[in-house]
Amino acid sequence: MEAVIQTSENATKEIFQTHYYKTSYNQLKDAYLTLLEQLNYQVVSIDDNYSEIFAEIPSMTVTATIIEQKPTETSIDFAISAEFFLGSKKKAKNFLIFMYQELAKKFELKGLSLHR
């Protein structure tokens, strides 16, 4: 069974809302890439023109979109497609929780869905 989860400005649940950090595009991108490496995700492509990073492990793909609103305000959104026999949605949600917790250790969280 496949689960598709996306974060966005207009999400109602906090975990699915766009997260904004007090940092630059390059710093957030580098921190995210380091976390992917720790999780053994394979980075398939990095497109700085579209601010997207596509990564995968068997049975799960993640596209992160990182947008620098201004030099001290950068957002990150995720589109996750997970296909596991059991627990697809839970595995995708756990990925989000892990990323947000780890990014919050490195950067100050400015807020959620700041530009609705």
N, C-alpha and C positions, 0 to 999 in steps of 0.2 A: 504494500500500500504506500502510495506516495503522499507526502505532506509538503505543501508549499507555504512558507511563512515569509511575510514581508513587513519591514518596519516603514513608518511614514509619519509625516507631520500630523495627519488627521486620524491616526489610530486612537482608539479610546482607552485601551489598556496601556499602562505605563511602559511595560517591557517592549511593546511594539511601537513606541513613539521614537521619533528621531532624537538622537542624543547629541548634544552640543558640548564641545570641550574647549577650554581656554588654551589653544595651541594653534600651530600652523598646519597647513596641508601636509607638508613633508614630514613633520614630526609625528603626526597621527598616522600617516601612511607607513612610516618606518616602524612604529610601535606595533601596528596591526600585522605587518609582515613578520616581525619577530615572533608574535604570538602564534601566527599560522605555522611557522617553523617549529615552535615548541609542540604544537599539536600534530605535527607530521602531515600537514596538508600540503599538497603540491600546488604551487602557484602556476596557473596555466597562462595567465596574461595580466599585464599591468598596462592600462591605457590612461596616461596622464591627460590626454585631450578630453576624455569623457569622465575622468576622475573615478575610474572603475578598476577593481581588482577581482579577478575570477580565480577561485581556488577550488580544489576538490580532494576528496578521499573516496575510497570505494563506497558507493551508495549515498553520497551526499555532495552537493555542490553549493558554493556560496559566492554570491556577487556582492561586494561591498562598494558603496558609492560614498566617496569622501569629498565634501564640498567646503571650501574655505569661504566663509561669508565675509570675513575681514581677517587681518593677520592674527588676531587673538580670539577668533571664533570659528571653529571648524566642526562640521556635522558629519555623522556617519550613519548610513542606512544599510540594511542587509536584505537580500533576497536569497532565501535558502530553499533548496529542493532536496528533500531527504526521502530515500526509499529503502526502508528496512522492513523486515517481515513483521516485527512488532516495535512499537514505540517511536515511529518516525517523528511525530510531532514533538514528543518529549526530547528526543535527541537534538532536534533543531532548536527548541527552546533553551535547552541546556547550553548549546553553543552561544546563544545570545547572552545568557546570564554570565557565562565565563568571560566573554569579550568585554561586556560592560564593567564587570568587576575589575578586570585587569587594567582596562583603560583608565578607570577611575583612580587606580593606584598611581598612575603615571601623570595624569592630567586632571586639572580641576574641572568638574562638571559644571557647565554654565546653566544648563537647564534642558528641559524636554520640550519638543515641538514649539520652539520659540518663534517661528515665522508662519503661523497658521494663516 
